[in-house]
Amino acid sequence: MGTNTVDEAAAENGAAAKAEEERTGPTTDVTKSDAAAATTPGVTAPATDEAAESDEIADADDEAFGVDEFGAHAHEQDGSTGVAMGAAAVVSAALGFVSLSGSWIGTVAAARQQLVGQLQTSSSASVATQVKSIYGDSWQTSALWGGAFALIALIVGVVVLVRPAFGVPGKPQAVWIKSVSWAGVVLGVIGLLLAVLKYTDVLLGLPSTS
């Protein structure tokens, strides 16, 4: 009877334990469960994908910022170059016009040379000498300054026209800059030619005193 009683008690305890397990669920080891979850691909994959996606977004933002910054810098440089070339073209055309119409400094230099001729030429000198010293030299001085302005206009205009060949490949030059530069070049060539002809007395030479 003692054996039967023990067996019955054990059976009752086992039944009670089984019923309790069914009611509360199987007991699991928290540490082992966390470790298993850490090594399970299905659990770690979402976190890894999310981190990788965040890195890609950050890299894309950095690249976009870099491209925008470079583009803005390049645009600023292009704008500065265009302004400089436009100003140089206008200067070339203005100098070419001055070489034909005359300048303040050329007028003053010619008047000064005329005064020097009057002071250095005696009243007893021949008429040809007086005309040459008083008028001829001053006219040559005026022609010399006109030729200098024309030469500068020609050089500046040519530099503006050839500048795109040494700049950004495929970057066209504004049409108005080309037009104004060509105007400066043409005026410079004409002014330089007239200055040479006047300086050598081929054009508007001194009148004959004979």
C-alpha positions as CSV (number, residue, x, y, z in Angstrom):
1,M,0.0,0.0,0.0
2,G,2.8,2.3,0.7
3,T,4.1,1.8,-2.8
4,N,0.8,2.4,-4.3
5,T,0.4,5.6,-2.3
6,V,3.8,6.9,-3.5
7,D,3.0,6.1,-7.1
8,E,-0.3,7.8,-6.8
9,A,1.2,10.9,-5.3
10,A,3.9,11.0,-8.0
11,A,1.2,10.6,-10.7
12,E,-0.8,13.4,-9.2
13,N,2.2,15.7,-9.0
14,G,3.1,14.9,-12.6
15,A,-0.5,15.6,-13.7
16,A,-0.5,18.9,-11.8
17,A,2.8,19.9,-13.3
18,K,1.6,19.1,-16.8
19,A,-1.6,21.0,-16.2
20,E,0.4,24.0,-15.0
21,E,2.7,23.8,-18.0
22,E,-0.2,23.7,-20.3
23,R,-1.7,26.7,-18.6
24,T,1.4,28.9,-18.4
25,G,3.3,27.7,-21.4
26,P,6.8,26.1,-21.5
27,T,9.5,27.8,-19.5
28,T,12.3,29.1,-21.6
29,D,15.7,30.4,-20.8
30,V,15.8,34.2,-21.4
31,T,19.5,34.3,-22.0
32,K,19.4,31.5,-24.5
33,S,16.4,32.9,-26.3
34,D,18.2,36.3,-26.7
35,A,21.3,34.6,-27.9
36,A,19.3,32.6,-30.4
37,A,17.5,35.7,-31.6
38,A,20.8,37.5,-32.0
39,T,22.1,34.8,-34.3
40,T,18.9,34.2,-36.2
41,P,19.0,35.7,-39.7
42,G,15.4,36.6,-39.7
43,V,15.9,38.7,-36.6
44,T,19.2,40.5,-37.4
45,A,18.5,41.2,-41.1
46,P,16.0,44.1,-40.6
47,A,18.4,46.0,-38.3
48,T,21.3,45.5,-40.8
49,D,19.3,46.5,-43.8
50,E,18.1,49.6,-42.0
51,A,21.6,50.6,-41.0
52,A,22.9,50.1,-44.6
53,E,20.0,52.1,-46.0
54,S,20.8,55.0,-43.6
55,D,24.5,54.9,-44.7
56,E,23.5,55.0,-48.3
57,I,21.2,57.9,-47.8
58,A,23.9,59.8,-45.9
59,D,26.4,59.1,-48.7
60,A,24.0,60.2,-51.3
61,D,23.3,63.4,-49.4
62,D,27.1,64.1,-49.1
63,E,27.6,63.4,-52.8
64,A,24.7,65.6,-53.8
65,F,26.0,68.4,-51.5
66,G,29.5,68.0,-53.1
67,V,28.1,68.2,-56.6
68,D,26.0,71.2,-55.8
69,E,28.9,73.0,-54.2
70,F,31.2,72.2,-57.1
71,G,28.5,73.3,-59.6
72,A,27.9,76.5,-57.8
73,H,31.6,77.2,-57.6
74,A,32.1,76.4,-61.3
75,H,29.1,78.6,-62.2
76,E,30.6,81.5,-60.1
77,Q,33.9,81.1,-61.9
78,D,32.2,81.1,-65.3
79,G,30.2,84.2,-64.4
80,S,33.4,86.0,-63.3
81,T,35.2,85.1,-66.5
82,G,32.3,86.2,-68.6
83,V,32.1,89.6,-66.9
84,A,35.9,90.1,-67.3
85,M,35.8,89.2,-71.0
86,G,32.8,91.5,-71.6
87,A,34.5,94.4,-69.9
88,A,37.7,93.7,-71.9
89,A,35.7,93.7,-75.1
90,V,34.1,97.1,-74.3
91,V,37.5,98.5,-73.4
92,S,38.9,97.3,-76.7
93,A,36.2,98.9,-78.7
94,A,36.5,102.2,-76.7
95,L,40.3,102.3,-77.3
96,G,39.8,101.7,-81.0
97,F,37.4,104.6,-81.2
98,V,39.7,106.9,-79.2
99,S,42.6,106.0,-81.6
100,L,40.5,107.5,-84.4
101,S,38.8,110.4,-82.7
102,G,41.8,111.5,-80.6
103,S,42.4,111.5,-76.9
104,W,43.0,114.1,-74.2
105,I,46.6,112.9,-73.6
106,G,47.3,112.9,-77.3
107,T,46.1,116.4,-77.7
108,V,48.1,117.6,-74.7
109,A,51.2,115.8,-76.0
110,A,50.8,117.4,-79.4
111,A,50.4,120.9,-78.0
112,R,53.4,120.4,-75.8
113,Q,55.5,119.3,-78.8
114,Q,54.4,122.4,-80.7
115,L,55.4,124.6,-77.8
116,V,58.8,122.9,-77.7
117,G,59.3,123.4,-81.4
118,Q,58.5,127.1,-81.0
119,L,61.0,127.5,-78.2
120,Q,63.8,125.6,-80.0
121,T,63.4,127.1,-83.4
122,S,64.9,130.5,-83.9
123,S,63.1,133.2,-85.9
124,S,65.9,133.3,-88.4
125,A,65.4,129.6,-89.3
126,S,64.0,128.7,-92.7
127,V,60.3,128.3,-93.2
128,A,60.6,124.6,-93.9
129,T,62.5,124.1,-90.6
130,Q,59.9,126.2,-88.7
131,V,57.0,124.3,-90.2
132,K,58.7,121.0,-89.4
133,S,59.6,121.8,-85.8
134,I,56.4,123.6,-84.9
135,Y,53.7,121.6,-86.8
136,G,55.2,118.5,-88.2
137,D,56.6,117.2,-84.9
138,S,53.4,117.9,-83.1
139,W,51.3,116.1,-85.7
140,Q,53.6,113.1,-85.5
141,T,53.3,113.1,-81.7
142,S,49.5,113.0,-82.1
143,A,49.8,110.2,-84.6
144,L,52.1,108.3,-82.3
145,W,49.6,108.4,-79.4
146,G,46.7,107.4,-81.7
147,G,48.8,104.4,-82.9
148,A,49.5,103.4,-79.3
149,F,45.8,103.4,-78.4
150,A,45.0,101.5,-81.6
151,L,47.7,98.9,-80.8
152,I,46.3,98.4,-77.3
153,A,42.8,98.0,-78.7
154,L,43.9,95.5,-81.2
155,I,45.8,93.4,-78.6
156,V,42.9,93.4,-76.1
157,G,40.4,92.5,-78.8
158,V,42.5,89.6,-80.0
159,V,43.0,88.3,-76.4
160,V,39.2,88.3,-75.8
161,L,38.5,86.4,-79.1
162,V,41.1,83.7,-78.4
163,R,40.3,83.4,-74.7
164,P,37.7,80.5,-75.2
165,A,40.4,78.3,-76.7
166,F,42.2,78.3,-73.3
167,G,39.1,78.1,-71.1
168,V,36.5,75.4,-70.5
169,P,36.2,73.1,-73.5
170,G,32.8,73.4,-75.2
171,K,32.0,76.6,-73.4
172,P,30.7,79.0,-76.0
173,Q,31.4,82.7,-75.8
174,A,28.6,85.2,-75.7
175,V,27.7,86.6,-79.1
176,W,27.8,90.2,-77.9
177,I,31.3,89.7,-76.5
178,K,32.5,88.5,-79.9
179,S,30.8,91.3,-81.7
180,V,32.2,94.0,-79.5
181,S,35.7,92.4,-79.6
182,W,35.6,92.3,-83.4
183,A,34.6,95.9,-83.4
184,G,37.6,96.7,-81.2
185,V,39.9,94.7,-83.4
186,V,38.7,96.4,-86.6
187,L,38.9,99.9,-85.1
188,G,42.4,99.1,-83.8
189,V,43.6,98.0,-87.2
190,I,42.2,101.1,-88.9
191,G,43.6,103.4,-86.2
192,L,47.0,101.7,-86.4
193,L,47.1,102.0,-90.2
194,L,46.2,105.7,-90.2
195,A,48.7,106.4,-87.4
196,V,51.5,104.8,-89.5
197,L,50.5,106.7,-92.6
198,K,50.3,110.0,-90.8
199,Y,53.6,109.5,-88.9
200,T,55.4,108.8,-92.2
201,D,53.8,111.8,-93.9
202,V,52.1,109.5,-96.5
203,L,48.7,110.7,-95.3
204,L,48.2,114.5,-94.7
205,G,51.9,115.3,-95.0
206,L,53.5,118.7,-94.4
207,P,52.7,121.2,-97.1
208,S,55.4,122.3,-99.4
209,T,57.2,125.5,-98.5
210,S,59.0,126.0,-101.8
